[in-house]
Amino acid sequence: MVTERNIVVQVILSIITCGIYGIYWFITLTDDAALEAGDTEFSGGKSFLFSLITCGIYTWYWYYKMGKTMYTAGQKNGVDISDNSVLYIILGIFGLGIVDYCIIQSDLNKLAVKDNPVAQ
């Protein structure tokens, strides 16, 4: 079960910590998406490590993979989530990766609400 997170707080913490919290957010986004999609091979720690090793090149694949993973998670859980793979890449090209994070978190929040009937 994923945790619902306040997107504004996530962005503010990422800015205040000069991106360090953004690393944590990247890892949790990836882990939560993989958990909801049932993908045991895709993990936040590995994705972050591969991004470091490849000097950010892996991040382009991550954008694509997250779009596909979120779409799969939505289908598995009966939640309407679009395949935003191309959108994530385009936003990344323009340096708007944080917007990708916000969209992914918004979709994960939909899944969190579905998983937690008390929150509905």
C-alpha positions in Angstrom: 0.0 0.0 0.0 1.4 3.4 -1.0 1.3 6.5 1.2 -0.6 9.6 0.1 1.8 12.5 0.0 1.2 16.2 -0.2 2.7 17.4 -3.5 3.3 21.0 -2.4 5.2 19.8 0.7 7.3 17.5 -1.4 8.3 20.3 -3.8 9.0 22.7 -1.0 11.2 20.2 0.8 13.0 19.4 -2.4 13.8 23.1 -2.9 14.7 23.9 0.7 17.1 20.9 0.8 18.7 21.9 -2.5 17.5 18.7 -4.1 18.5 16.2 -1.5 14.9 15.5 -0.5 14.2 15.2 -4.3 16.5 12.1 -4.3 14.4 10.5 -1.5 11.2 11.5 -3.4 12.6 9.9 -6.6 13.4 6.7 -4.8 10.0 6.5 -3.1 8.1 7.3 -6.3 9.8 4.5 -8.1 9.3 2.0 -5.2 5.7 2.9 -4.8 5.0 2.7 -8.5 6.7 -0.7 -8.8 4.8 -2.0 -5.8 1.5 -1.0 -7.2 2.3 -2.4 -10.7 3.7 -5.7 -9.2 7.1 -5.1 -10.8 9.7 -6.7 -8.6 12.6 -5.8 -10.8 12.1 -2.0 -10.8 13.3 -0.3 -7.7 14.2 3.2 -6.6 17.6 2.4 -5.2 18.7 0.7 -8.4 17.2 3.5 -10.6 19.0 6.2 -8.6 22.3 4.3 -8.7 22.0 3.7 -12.5 21.2 7.4 -13.0 24.4 8.3 -11.0 26.6 5.8 -12.9 25.4 6.9 -16.3 25.6 10.6 -15.4 21.8 11.0 -15.8 21.4 9.1 -19.1 19.4 6.4 -17.3 17.0 9.1 -16.2 15.6 9.3 -19.7 14.7 5.6 -19.6 13.3 6.1 -16.0 10.9 8.7 -17.4 9.6 6.3 -20.0 9.5 3.3 -17.6 7.6 5.3 -14.9 4.9 6.2 -17.5 4.5 2.6 -18.4 4.6 1.4 -14.8 2.0 3.9 -13.6 -0.3 2.9 -16.5 0.1 -0.7 -15.5 -0.5 0.1 -11.8 -3.7 2.0 -12.8 -5.0 -0.9 -14.8 -4.2 -3.5 -12.1 -6.0 -1.4 -9.5 -9.0 -0.1 -11.6 -7.8 3.5 -11.4 -7.8 5.7 -14.5 -4.2 6.6 -15.0 -2.9 7.6 -18.4 0.3 6.4 -20.1 2.4 9.6 -19.7 5.7 8.1 -20.9 6.2 10.5 -23.8 5.0 13.5 -21.7 7.5 12.6 -19.0 10.3 12.6 -21.5 9.3 15.9 -23.1 9.1 17.6 -19.7 12.5 16.1 -18.9 13.9 17.6 -22.1 12.8 21.0 -21.0 14.2 20.6 -17.5 10.9 20.1 -15.8 11.6 16.8 -14.1 10.0 18.1 -10.9 6.7 18.4 -12.8 7.0 14.7 -13.7 7.4 13.9 -10.0 4.3 15.9 -9.3 2.2 14.1 -11.9 3.5 10.7 -10.8 2.8 11.6 -7.1 -0.7 12.7 -8.1 -1.4 9.4 -9.7 0.1 7.5 -6.8 -2.2 9.5 -4.5 -5.2 8.2 -6.5 -3.9 4.7 -5.9 -3.4 5.4 -2.2 -6.9 6.7 -1.8 -8.3 3.6 -3.5 -6.2 1.3 -1.2 -7.4 3.2 1.9 -11.2 3.1 2.0 -11.2 5.3 5.2 -9.7 8.2 3.2 -12.6 8.2 0.7 
